[in-house]
Amino acid sequence: MNYQVDENGKIMNQQPEQITALYCRLSRDDELQGDSNSIVNQKSILSKYAEEHRLLNTRFFIDDGVSGTTFDRPGLNEMLALIDEEKVSTVIVKDMSRLGRDYLKVGLLTEIQLPEKGVRFIAINDGVDSNQGVSEFIAFRNVINEWYAKDTSKKIKAVFTAKGQSGKPLSTFPPYGYIKDPEDKNRWIVDEAAAEVVREIFRLCMEGNGPTKIARILSERRVLIPSAYAKSNGRSAPADVPADRCKWCDSTVAHILERKEYLGHTVNFKTYKESFRNKKQRKNPKENQMVFENTHQPIIEQDVWDTVQQLR
């Protein structure tokens, strides 16, 4: 369906139940540009435009802190689901880069998916309004937006690489058994309560218990799993806390038993990403990892660690 508009830009045949979708997105990289792309600023611009052009039934869809190179975003997914149900008449964004920084997917959305559903698309700062026809220059703008994301990714990777090669830990979260030094975020110090659990795991393995049995023993003793332990101490954790906060998995135990960090070493570049578009992390071969010895206090002695590796 192609919507007709009057001289003020108001949709003349918008159904009462249809909404005007106001989409906002901000990534961590965008924050470096200052407040111009802030969610608050985007909402203000979109609300003002919708009001001035008498676009009805406005509703915000927001993705805060999400990269434009991925199209699997909660806010975007919610909006697209309503578009598929033909409950959206118009989509408005501040500019094309808010919709995304993958020129192929942005083009697919704006040139095929939205027109097929009869959805009007407006990118305010880029002067785009599908009811006025789509300029060929938009394709070039989408390429430029993707180039920006790629260039930013390269710069971040360079900083990340330099940090990793200097021996500073790249992990956002210290291994279970350590916490960040309050006076130096790049240094780990021993968290004695959790470290004792790590030592117990190694002791149980030395006694001939495998990861599955060790996990069962810890669960029976009602020892908090690492994520639950972190949350109980007011710290962030890399994983959500399950309903049973003391239900250990054999994979968690196995991971602890093979970490060289418990010897006092820092291991960097354990994972990598194939491209700036694909955020999925892949395991790096050991020959591509870097080990920096004696960077922090060990929890496990070398002979114990060696014996456990032989037993496993």
N, C-alpha and C positions, 0 to 999 in steps of 0.2 A: 504494500500500500504506500503510495506517495502522498504525503500530507501537504495540503494547501495552506499558505500563510497569507495574512492580510498585509497591509502596507507597514504595519508596526512589527511584523515578524511573528505575530501570534498564530499558533496553529488553529485553523478554523474547524477542523473535524476531529480533534483529539477526543477519544472516548473518555468519559468521566473516570473510569477505573484505571486508566493508563497513567504512568508517572513520567516525569522528566528526571532522568538520572543525572546527578551531578557527581562526577567521578574525580577523586583526589588521590594522588600517590606521592609519597616521599621516601627516598632511600637515604641511607647514611651518607652516600657520596653527594647527594643533592644538598644535604645540610651544610656542606662546606661552602656553598655559594651564599650563605646567609639566609635571611628571612624571606627572600623573594619567593621561594618555593615552599614555604612552610604550609602545613595543613591549614592553619588559621587563615593565612593569606589566600590560599586557593579557595577555601570555603567562602570567603568574603567576595572574591571576584565572581565566582559562579552564582552565588545568591543574588548579587547585584544585577548580573546579566539576565538571569531568569526573570527577575522582577521587572526590569526595564522592558523586556520583550514579552511580558505577560505569558510566560511559559508556566503551565499549571502543574500542580501536584508534585512539587520537587521533593527529591529524596537523595540523601548523600550516600555514597559508597566509598569507603576509605581504606587504603592500604598504607599504613604508616611504618616506615622502616623496611620496605620491600623493594628489591632491585627491579628496574624496568626490563631487565634481560630475561626475567622469568614471567611466564603468563599463568602460573599456578599461584594465584593470590586470592585470599578469602573475599575481599571486597569485590574484585573483578569477577570472580566466579559467581558470586551472588547476583551481580548485575546481569551477567550473561545468561544465567538461569531464567531470570525474569524476561529477558529479551526473547529467549526461546519460547516462552509461554505467551509472547506477544502482549506483555503487560507494560512495555516501555515505548513511548512515542519518540523521545529525544534523548540523546546522550551528549552531555557538555563536559569538556575538559578545559583546563587553563591553556594548555598547549599540547602538541602532538606527543612530546616526550613524556607527559604524564601518563598517557595511555600505554607507552612502552618504548623500549629501545632495541627492539628486534624488528627491522624493517619489513621482513617477510610476514611476520605474524600481525604487525600493525596494519600492513596493507591488506592481508586476508580479512581482518576484522572490519576495516573501514570501507573496503571496496566490494566485499562479497557478503559477509555475514550480516552486517547492519542493513545494507540495501535490500537483501532478501527478505528481511523481516519488516521492511518499511520504516526503519528507524532513522530519523534525522540525526546527523552527527555535526557537532560544532566544536571547533578548537579556537577559542576566543583570540588569544594573542597571535595565532598564525593566520587569522583571517579566513578560517575554513568553515564553510557551511554547505553541507551536501545539497541543500535545497537550491543553492546558487551554482551548483556544478563543482566538480573537483578539479583543481589545478594540477597540471603535470608536475609542478614544482614540489608538490607534497611528497612525491616519491623520493626526491632528492633530500628533502628535509628529514624523512625517516631514516635514510642512509646516514645522514650527518648525526642524528641522534644515536644510532647504533655505533658509529665511529667514536662518539664521545664516551660511550660506555666501555668500548674496547680500550680506548686510550687510558681512561681512568683505571681500568683493571690492570693494565700493564704497569702503571705507576705504583699502584698498591702492591702488586706482586714484587716489584723491585725493592720496595721498602721492606716487605715481608721477608724476602730472600736475604737482604743485608742483615736484618735482625737475626735470622736463623743462623747465618754463617758466623755471626759474632759470638754464638754460644748462648744467647738469651733464649729462654723457653718460648716456643711459639704456641703452646697449648693455652687456650682460654681458661681452662680449669686445671689446677694442679692435680696430680694423681691422688687417689684416695690414700690418706696417710700423711698428706702434706697440705699446707695452706700457704697463701701468699704472705710474704713478710709485709706487715703494715707500713714499714718504712721504705720498702723497695719492692714494687710489684713484679719485678723481673727475678726475684729471688724466692725460693721455696724454703719454708721451715717446717719442721716435723710437728704434726698434730698427734700428740702422744696417744690419745685415746684410740684414734683410728689406726695409728701405727702398730699398736699392740694387736689389733685384729689382723693386720697384714702379717705380723710375725707368727701369729697363731695359724694362719692359713699355710704358711711355709712349714711350720712344725708338723701340722697334720699331714702335709704332703710327704714330708721326710719319714713319717711313720707308715707310709704306704697307702694313704688315702688318695683317691682320684678326685677331680673337680666335682663330680656329681655327689659323692659321699660327703665331701667337705661342705658343699652347699647345703646338704640336708642337715649336717651337724650345726652349722651356723643358724639355720632356720629354726631348728629345735631349741637352740639356746636363746632365740629371739634377739639376735643381733641385728641392728638396723642395717639395711642395705646402704651402699654409698650415697645414693641420691637422697634417701630419707635422712641419713645422718647429716648431710650438708644442710638440708632444709631445716632440720631441727636446731641447727646452730646459726640460723639466719643467713646462710650463704646460698648462692645460686648453684644449680646442678645442671649437668649436661643432659639429663634425662628426667622425664616426669616420674613422680612418686606413685607407685601402684597402690591399690587398696590395702594389700598386705605389705606393710613396710619392712617386714622381716623375712620376706620370701626371697632367698638367694637363688641365683641361676648359676648353673655350672659354667656358662660362658663368662660370667663376671669373675668367678674364681680363677678360671684358666687365664684370663687376661691379666689378672694381678700376678699370677705365678710367672708370667713371661716378661714382665716389664723391667727393663734395665734401670729405670729411674730409681728403683728401690736400692740400687747399689750406690746412689749418689751421683748418677750421670744424667745429663740432659740429652734426649734423643729428638732431633728435629727432622722435619720433612718426612714424616711417616706417611702422609697422604698427599695427594695432589688433585687438581681439577683439570679436566681435559681442555676446557676453554672457558671464556668468560660467560658464554651462554649457558653452559652446563654446570650447575652448582653442586652436583653430586660428587662427593669425595671418593677417590679410589686409593687403595693401598699402594704405597710406593715400594718397589723392590728394596731389600736391605742394602744393596750396594749404592742406592741413591740417597739413603738416609745419612745423617751426620750425627755422630756420638761425641759429646764433650764430657770428659771424665771429671769427677770430683768437683761438681759445681754446687752441690748442696750436701747436707748431712745424710749419710746412708741409713736405711732402716734395716736392710738385710746384709749380712756379711757375704763376701765373695764366695767362700767355700760352701756356704749354705745354698746360695743361688746356683752355683755350678752343680751341686748334688741334685737339686730339684730338677734342673734342666735334663740331667742324665736319667733321672727316674721317669720323667715324663716322655 
